[in-house]
Amino acid sequence: MRMVDIIAKKRDGGELTTEEIQFLIKGYTEGSIPDYQMSAWAMAVYFRGMTPRETGDLTLAMAGSGEQLDLSSLSGIKVDKHSTGGVGDKTTLVVAPLVAAAGIPVAKMSGRGLGYSGGTIDKLESFAGFAVERTREQFLQQVRDIGVSVIGQSGNLTPADKKLYALRDVTATVEAVPLIASSIMSKKIAAGADAILLDVKVGKGAFMKNLEEAETLARAMVEIGSQVGRKTVAVISDMNQPLGFAVGNALEVKEAIETLAGRGPRDLTELALAIGSRMLVLGGLVAGEQEGRAKLEEIMASGAAVEKLAQMVEAQGGDKREVYEPERLPQAAIRHEVIAQTDGFVAGIDAEAVGHASVVLGAGRLTKEMGIDLAVGFVLHKKRGDAVRAGDVLMTIHANKEELLRSALQELEGAFDIAANPPAEQPLIYKIME
């Protein structure tokens, strides 16, 4: 078998066999297939696509290229949750303890933020002493003990995907849907999930800019899940404005705690309940979404969801007092208010501009090696559809350096669209695919 023949076959629109896909992933992981040949193959996939069977085979080959986490020692159906990333997306911080408090084990590996898409692991490190690196046995034992653990991704999880993703990033092939879908799903499968809930973001602050693209990706991932025996549900949700009011690591943690206590922003609360209730269905705990939602609302009201987060923080070496007293979390030295100049209604908030401004401020990173400032970020006071008067505070910026604050303000110029009339209603959840 020769790589050049596999490239030519895909270039001409042919369907690769399972053996051919295994050959190219094994060869690329081991180094016998060079970057230039893999680049040619990725570009052929970009233009020619892959069948659902090919994409499923590619996913399994990448999942099997390194370590795979065995969660069979944990009781119950293990349900994983993945978001394609967005601005202010702290949903995992809410959903993981909430679902665990309901009785579904959550053994989750999460990543760090890159660009303006914040990482769950970075946010959790806002808790003083919180350890994101755990041995496999520590990770599993914690889930046995308290039902939930969220840690950083294993160094040898899906090495083929790590190599291929880095290559796609510099060869203009990132947008190939089969490669995106297999990248996400290979990591979820290698992490040992029995069932998978996907939050596919769509809009200006998301990777997928329009609903058609988001549906194509969601459908591909649901099909992969079905092919490899993992029940998979995709929720397509809005990312045209930031999720919730807070953007920035410690600020988002504080908002997640408020949401777990039943006092969170309406959009974040609604999305967490929609995702969490379907995770309960996937985990076999409830028969339907409405039953799951009622159960989760009851858990929020009882204080059990906040308590579960405190248990997780303490179990991973963090200071659980910060859960009950969020003012102990990192705080920025400078507060700057962005003021409305005219009366009207918020017609839109540019999530992408807010995301870029958060990176400028220090809340995000442009390379994996960059450090971040856990305290900085933004708190919105108005969202899409809200009435405003000249002089109202639209946003408070939390900063630690005056020069970065000035740069962030430049990025935010025009981010708030104030119109004379209220905008049309826009859904938070566009579609659910399973």
C-alpha positions as CSV (number, residue, x, y, z in Angstrom):
1,M,0.0,0.0,0.0
2,R,1.4,3.4,-1.0
3,M,0.4,6.8,0.3
4,V,0.6,8.4,-3.1
5,D,-2.1,6.0,-4.4
6,I,-4.4,6.9,-1.4
7,I,-3.9,10.6,-2.2
8,A,-4.7,10.0,-5.9
9,K,-7.8,7.9,-5.0
10,K,-9.2,10.7,-2.8
11,R,-8.2,13.4,-5.2
12,D,-10.3,11.6,-7.9
13,G,-13.3,11.3,-5.6
14,G,-12.8,7.7,-4.6
15,E,-13.9,6.1,-1.3
16,L,-11.0,4.9,0.8
17,T,-11.2,1.5,2.5
18,T,-11.0,0.9,6.2
19,E,-7.5,-0.6,5.7
20,E,-6.3,2.5,3.7
21,I,-7.5,4.9,6.4
22,Q,-5.8,2.8,9.1
23,F,-2.6,2.7,7.0
24,L,-2.4,6.5,6.6
25,I,-3.2,7.3,10.3
26,K,-0.7,4.7,11.6
27,G,2.0,5.9,9.2
28,Y,1.5,9.5,9.9
29,T,1.5,9.0,13.7
30,E,4.7,6.9,13.5
31,G,6.4,9.3,11.1
32,S,6.7,7.1,8.0
33,I,4.2,9.3,6.1
34,P,5.6,12.8,5.8
35,D,3.7,16.1,6.3
36,Y,3.7,17.0,2.6
37,Q,1.8,13.8,1.7
38,M,-0.6,14.2,4.6
39,S,-1.2,17.8,3.5
40,A,-2.0,16.7,0.0
41,W,-4.5,14.1,1.4
42,A,-6.1,16.7,3.7
43,M,-6.6,19.1,0.7
44,A,-8.1,16.3,-1.3
45,V,-10.5,15.6,1.6
46,Y,-11.3,19.4,1.7
47,F,-12.4,19.4,-1.9
48,R,-13.8,15.8,-2.2
49,G,-15.2,15.1,1.3
50,M,-15.6,11.7,2.9
51,T,-18.5,9.3,3.2
52,P,-20.0,8.7,6.6
53,R,-18.3,5.3,6.7
54,E,-14.9,6.8,5.8
55,T,-15.4,9.5,8.5
56,G,-16.3,6.9,11.1
57,D,-13.2,4.8,10.2
58,L,-11.0,7.9,10.4
59,T,-12.4,8.8,13.8
60,L,-11.8,5.3,15.2
61,A,-8.2,5.2,13.7
62,M,-7.4,8.5,15.4
63,A,-9.0,7.4,18.7
64,G,-6.9,4.3,18.6
65,S,-3.6,6.1,17.8
66,G,-2.7,6.6,21.4
67,E,-4.0,6.0,25.0
68,Q,-7.7,5.3,25.5
69,L,-9.4,5.9,28.8
70,D,-11.3,2.9,30.2
71,L,-14.3,4.1,32.2
72,S,-15.9,0.7,32.6
73,S,-14.9,0.6,36.3
74,L,-17.4,3.5,36.9
75,S,-21.0,2.6,37.4
76,G,-23.7,3.8,35.1
77,I,-23.7,5.3,31.6
78,K,-20.9,7.9,31.3
79,V,-22.1,10.9,29.3
80,D,-19.5,13.4,27.9
81,K,-20.3,16.9,26.8
82,H,-18.4,19.0,24.2
83,S,-18.7,22.5,23.0
84,T,-17.3,23.7,19.7
85,G,-16.3,26.9,21.6
86,G,-17.5,30.5,21.9
87,V,-17.3,33.7,23.9
88,G,-18.4,33.5,27.5
89,D,-19.2,29.8,27.2
90,K,-18.8,28.5,30.7
91,T,-21.5,25.9,30.3
92,T,-19.3,22.9,31.4
93,L,-18.7,24.7,34.7
94,V,-22.5,24.6,35.3
95,V,-23.5,21.3,33.6
96,A,-20.7,19.0,35.1
97,P,-21.6,19.5,38.8
98,L,-25.3,19.8,38.0
99,V,-25.6,16.5,36.2
100,A,-23.3,14.8,38.7
101,A,-25.6,16.0,41.5
102,A,-28.4,14.3,39.7
103,G,-26.6,11.0,39.6
104,I,-24.9,10.8,36.2
105,P,-21.1,10.2,36.5
106,V,-19.1,13.0,34.8
107,A,-15.5,12.0,34.0
108,K,-14.4,14.8,31.7
109,M,-11.2,15.8,30.0
110,S,-11.2,19.4,28.8
111,G,-8.8,21.7,27.0
112,R,-7.2,25.1,27.5
113,G,-8.4,28.1,25.6
114,L,-6.8,29.2,22.4
115,G,-7.7,32.5,20.7
116,Y,-11.0,33.9,22.0
117,S,-12.6,30.6,22.8
118,G,-12.0,30.2,26.5
119,G,-10.9,26.9,28.0
120,T,-12.7,25.1,30.9
121,I,-9.3,24.1,32.4
122,D,-8.1,27.7,32.5
123,K,-11.4,28.8,34.2
124,L,-11.1,26.1,36.8
125,E,-7.6,27.3,37.7
126,S,-9.2,30.5,38.9
127,F,-9.7,28.4,42.1
128,A,-6.5,28.7,44.2
129,G,-4.7,25.4,44.1
130,F,-7.0,23.6,41.7
131,A,-5.1,20.7,40.1
132,V,-6.0,20.0,36.5
133,E,-3.3,17.3,36.1
134,R,-4.3,14.0,37.8
135,T,-3.2,10.4,37.5
136,R,-5.7,8.1,35.8
137,E,-6.4,6.4,39.1
138,Q,-6.9,9.7,41.0
139,F,-9.3,10.8,38.2
140,L,-11.4,7.6,38.3
141,Q,-11.4,7.4,42.1
142,Q,-12.7,10.9,42.4
143,V,-15.6,10.1,40.1
144,R,-16.3,7.0,42.2
145,D,-16.2,9.1,45.3
146,I,-18.1,12.3,44.4
147,G,-19.4,11.6,40.8
148,V,-17.4,14.3,39.0
149,S,-13.9,15.3,37.9
150,V,-12.8,17.7,35.2
151,I,-9.1,17.5,34.2
152,G,-6.7,18.4,31.4
153,Q,-6.4,16.2,28.4
154,S,-3.9,13.3,28.6
155,G,-0.7,14.0,26.8
156,N,-1.0,10.8,24.6
157,L,-4.7,11.0,23.9
158,T,-5.3,10.9,20.1
159,P,-1.7,11.8,19.0
160,A,-2.7,11.4,15.3
161,D,-5.3,14.2,15.8
162,K,-2.8,16.5,17.5
163,K,-0.4,16.1,14.5
164,L,-3.1,16.4,11.9
165,Y,-4.8,19.4,13.5
166,A,-1.5,21.3,13.6
167,L,-0.9,20.5,9.9
168,R,-4.5,21.6,9.0
169,D,-3.9,24.9,10.7
170,V,-1.1,25.8,8.4
171,T,-2.4,24.2,5.1
172,A,-5.8,26.0,4.9
173,T,-7.7,22.7,5.6
174,V,-9.2,23.5,9.0
175,E,-12.7,23.9,7.6
176,A,-13.0,20.4,6.1
177,V,-16.1,19.1,7.9
178,P,-15.1,15.4,8.0
179,L,-11.7,16.4,9.6
180,I,-13.4,18.7,12.2
181,A,-16.0,16.0,13.0
182,S,-13.4,13.2,13.3
183,S,-11.1,15.4,15.4
184,I,-13.8,16.2,18.0
185,M,-15.3,12.7,18.1
186,S,-12.0,10.8,18.2
187,K,-11.1,12.7,21.4
188,K,-14.5,12.0,23.0
189,I,-14.3,8.3,22.1
190,A,-10.7,8.0,23.4
191,A,-11.8,9.6,26.6
192,G,-14.2,6.7,27.2
193,A,-17.6,8.1,26.8
194,D,-20.7,5.8,26.5
195,A,-22.8,8.7,25.1
196,I,-21.9,12.2,23.9
197,L,-23.8,15.5,24.1
198,L,-22.4,18.1,21.6
199,D,-23.0,21.9,21.9
200,V,-22.4,23.1,18.3
201,K,-22.1,26.9,18.4
202,V,-23.2,29.0,15.4
203,G,-22.8,32.8,14.8
204,K,-20.3,35.6,14.7
205,G,-18.5,34.4,17.8
206,A,-18.3,30.8,16.7
207,F,-16.2,28.7,14.3
208,M,-19.4,27.9,12.3
209,K,-20.7,31.3,11.1
210,N,-24.1,30.1,9.6
211,L,-26.8,27.6,10.4
212,E,-26.2,25.4,7.3
213,E,-22.5,24.9,8.3
214,A,-23.4,24.1,11.9
215,E,-26.0,21.6,10.8
216,T,-23.6,19.9,8.4
217,L,-21.0,19.5,11.2
218,A,-23.6,18.4,13.8
219,R,-25.0,15.8,11.4
220,A,-21.6,14.4,10.6
221,M,-20.7,14.0,14.3
222,V,-24.1,12.4,15.2
223,E,-23.6,10.0,12.3
224,I,-20.1,9.1,13.6
225,G,-21.5,8.5,17.0
226,S,-24.1,6.2,15.6
227,Q,-21.6,4.3,13.5
228,V,-19.2,3.6,16.4
229,G,-22.0,2.7,18.9
230,R,-22.1,5.9,20.9
231,K,-25.5,7.5,21.3
232,T,-24.9,11.2,20.3
233,V,-27.1,14.3,20.5
234,A,-26.1,17.7,19.0
235,V,-27.6,20.9,20.3
236,I,-27.1,23.8,17.9
237,S,-26.9,27.0,19.9
238,D,-26.5,30.7,19.2
239,M,-23.1,32.5,19.5
240,N,-23.9,35.9,17.9
241,Q,-23.6,37.5,21.3
242,P,-21.6,36.3,24.4
243,L,-23.2,33.7,26.5
244,G,-24.3,35.1,29.8
245,F,-23.0,38.4,31.1
246,A,-19.4,37.5,32.0
247,V,-16.4,37.0,29.7
248,G,-13.1,36.1,31.3
249,N,-11.9,33.3,33.5
250,A,-12.6,34.2,37.2
251,L,-15.6,36.3,36.1
252,E,-17.1,33.3,34.3
253,V,-16.5,31.1,37.3
254,K,-18.4,33.5,39.5
255,E,-21.3,33.6,37.0
256,A,-21.3,29.7,36.8
257,I,-21.6,29.6,40.6
258,E,-24.6,32.0,40.5
259,T,-26.2,29.9,37.8
260,L,-25.8,26.7,39.8
261,A,-27.6,28.5,42.7
262,G,-30.5,29.3,40.3
263,R,-29.6,33.0,40.0
264,G,-27.7,33.0,36.7
265,P,-28.4,34.8,33.4
266,R,-31.5,33.6,31.5
267,D,-29.6,32.4,28.4
268,L,-26.9,30.5,30.3
269,T,-29.4,28.9,32.6
270,E,-31.6,27.9,29.7
271,L,-28.7,26.3,27.8
272,A,-27.4,24.5,30.8
273,L,-30.8,23.0,31.5
274,A,-31.4,22.0,27.9
275,I,-28.0,20.3,27.7
276,G,-28.1,18.8,31.2
277,S,-31.6,17.4,30.8
278,R,-30.6,15.6,27.6
279,M,-27.5,14.2,29.4
280,L,-29.9,12.7,32.0
281,V,-31.9,11.1,29.2
282,L,-28.7,9.8,27.5
283,G,-27.6,8.4,30.9
284,G,-30.9,6.6,31.3
285,L,-31.8,8.5,34.5
286,V,-35.1,10.0,33.1
287,A,-37.4,9.1,30.3
288,G,-37.7,12.5,28.7
289,E,-36.3,16.1,28.6
290,Q,-39.1,17.7,30.6
291,E,-38.6,15.2,33.5
292,G,-34.8,15.9,33.4
293,R,-35.3,19.7,33.4
294,A,-37.6,19.5,36.4
295,K,-35.1,17.3,38.3
296,L,-32.2,19.7,37.5
297,E,-34.2,22.8,38.5
298,E,-35.0,21.1,41.9
299,I,-31.3,20.3,42.4
300,M,-30.4,24.0,41.7
301,A,-33.0,25.2,44.2
302,S,-31.8,22.8,46.9
303,G,-28.2,24.0,46.8
304,A,-27.0,20.5,45.9
305,A,-25.5,21.8,42.6
306,V,-23.3,24.4,44.3
307,E,-22.3,21.8,46.9
308,K,-21.2,19.4,44.2
309,L,-19.0,22.0,42.6
310,A,-17.4,22.7,46.1
311,Q,-16.8,19.0,46.5
312,M,-15.0,18.8,43.1
313,V,-12.9,21.9,43.8
314,E,-11.8,20.5,47.2
315,A,-11.1,17.0,45.8
316,Q,-8.8,18.6,43.2
317,G,-6.8,20.6,45.7
318,G,-8.7,23.9,45.3
319,D,-10.1,26.3,48.0
320,K,-13.8,25.4,48.3
321,R,-14.4,28.6,50.3
322,E,-14.2,30.4,46.9
323,V,-17.3,28.6,45.8
324,Y,-19.3,30.0,48.7
325,E,-17.4,33.3,48.8
326,P,-16.7,34.2,45.1
327,E,-15.2,37.5,46.1
328,R,-12.1,35.5,47.1
329,L,-11.5,34.6,43.4
330,P,-8.9,36.7,41.5
331,Q,-10.0,40.3,41.0
332,A,-8.6,42.9,38.6
333,A,-7.3,46.3,39.8
334,I,-9.0,48.5,37.2
335,R,-12.8,48.8,36.5
336,H,-13.8,50.8,33.4
337,E,-17.4,51.4,32.4
338,V,-18.5,51.6,28.7
339,I,-21.4,54.0,28.5
340,A,-24.2,54.2,26.0
341,Q,-24.1,57.4,23.9
342,T,-27.7,57.2,22.6
343,D,-31.2,56.0,23.6
344,G,-32.6,52.9,21.9
345,F,-32.4,49.1,22.0
346,V,-29.4,46.8,21.8
347,A,-29.8,45.3,18.3
348,G,-26.7,43.2,18.7
349,I,-23.4,42.6,20.5
350,D,-20.5,41.5,18.3
351,A,-19.3,38.3,20.1
352,E,-16.2,38.1,17.9
353,A,-15.2,41.7,18.8
354,V,-15.7,41.0,22.5
355,G,-13.7,37.8,22.1
356,H,-10.8,39.5,20.4
357,A,-10.9,42.3,23.1
358,S,-10.7,39.6,25.8
359,V,-7.5,38.3,24.3
360,V,-6.0,41.8,24.1
361,L,-6.9,42.3,27.7
362,G,-5.1,39.1,28.7
363,A,-8.0,36.7,29.3
364,G,-7.1,34.6,26.3
365,R,-4.0,33.3,24.5
366,L,-2.8,33.4,20.9
367,T,-0.4,30.4,21.4
368,K,-0.6,27.5,23.7
369,E,2.5,28.7,25.5
370,M,1.1,32.1,26.4
371,G,0.1,32.9,30.0
372,I,-3.3,34.4,30.8
373,D,-4.6,36.8,33.4
374,L,-7.4,35.0,35.3
375,A,-8.9,38.2,36.8
376,V,-9.5,40.3,33.6
377,G,-12.5,40.3,31.3
378,F,-15.9,41.9,30.9
379,V,-19.3,42.0,32.5
380,L,-22.1,43.0,30.2
381,H,-25.0,44.9,31.7
382,K,-27.2,44.9,28.6
383,K,-27.9,42.1,26.1
384,R,-29.6,41.9,22.8
385,G,-33.2,43.3,22.9
386,D,-32.6,45.4,26.1
387,A,-33.7,49.1,26.1
388,V,-30.9,51.6,26.9
389,R,-30.8,55.3,27.6
390,A,-27.8,57.6,26.9
391,G,-25.6,57.3,30.0
392,D,-26.5,53.7,30.8
393,V,-23.6,51.3,31.5
394,L,-23.3,48.8,28.7
395,M,-20.3,46.9,30.0
396,T,-17.8,47.0,32.8
397,I,-14.2,46.1,31.8
398,H,-12.0,44.4,34.4
399,A,-8.3,45.1,33.6
400,N,-4.9,45.1,35.3
401,K,-3.0,47.2,32.8
402,E,-4.0,50.6,31.5
403,E,-2.3,50.1,28.1
404,L,-4.2,46.8,27.6
405,L,-7.4,48.5,28.6
406,R,-6.9,51.1,25.9
407,S,-6.2,48.4,23.3
408,A,-9.3,46.5,24.3
409,L,-11.5,49.6,24.0
410,Q,-10.3,49.9,20.4
411,E,-11.3,46.3,19.7
412,L,-14.7,47.0,21.2
413,E,-15.5,50.1,19.1
414,G,-18.8,49.4,17.5
415,A,-19.4,46.1,19.3
416,F,-22.7,47.3,20.7
417,D,-25.3,48.0,17.9
418,I,-27.9,50.5,19.4
419,A,-31.0,50.8,17.2
420,A,-34.2,52.9,17.4
421,N,-36.4,49.8,17.5
422,P,-36.1,46.5,19.3
423,P,-34.6,43.6,17.2
424,A,-36.6,40.6,16.2
425,E,-36.5,37.6,18.6
426,Q,-33.5,35.3,18.0
427,P,-33.5,31.7,19.3
428,L,-30.9,30.5,21.8
429,I,-31.3,26.9,20.5
430,Y,-31.8,26.5,16.8
431,K,-32.1,22.8,16.5
432,I,-31.5,19.5,18.2
433,M,-30.1,16.6,16.2
434,E,-29.9,13.0,17.2
